[in-house]
Amino acid sequence: MRWQQGKPIFLPASTTTDLAFTVLAEPRQAHRFRTIARAGSATEIGVASSYTSIPVLNTPQGISIHDITAQVQNCVEAHFANRRSSSKDGVVHIHSRHTTTAISINEDEARLRMDIVAFLQRIAPANLSYAHNDLHLRPASDKDLAAIDRNWMSQGKGTLQEFMAKEPINAHSHLLAMVLGQSETIPVVGGVLTLGQWQSILLIELDGPRDRTVGVQVMG
């Protein structure tokens, strides 16, 4: 790739260390492109991505905190182990795949965990009145019904009545997930997460017990 008059010009594969570039046709999307590393090539400029789903199983009742730093680092190492490039710099994106869990970066210390749980319980107490918990008034719109149908009835899991019978009373958990946030992005240098000395990547369970998954995408 070279720049000409402020615009990227993508060269044929033979002139870019065996990389093929495909540019989208629409000018407003010209900044988006994909790179295809050919078999046997060893390029320093190719960018690849990998995606892994990390399981966090059998979380305890209510709110709990789970350190997933080691699993994320394992994803990073596996990604670069499969790369032909000698570069091990990039980024890793971690995201929750649930509406009642959150992702955060902070210190993982036993008594701080207790403080975090108590703090979250004060922000959104489970025993307050929430509209989402009025199960007898749901589904409250055609869109709500369509979502339940798509994720439940159409998959052969049961009837609407069976879905509502198993629906948890968990509005506070949804609200806490929105406050905390559900993703983090961390630079990777030399194949290592650039976390601070006391930082850990934490999955915060807000509605246990559940089996959860965390998505990890490594780019570089």
Protein Blocks (a to p, Z undefined) as FASTA:
>chain_A
ZZeehiacdddfklngoiacdddfblklmmpccddddehiacfkbccddddddddehiae
hjadddfklmmmmmmmmmmmmpcbfbfcdcdddddfbfkbccddddddfklmmmmmmmmm
mmmcfkbccfklmmmlpcfbfklmmmmmmmmmmnonacfklmmmmpccfklmmmmmmmno
padcdddeehiacbdfkbccddddfbbccddddddddeZZ
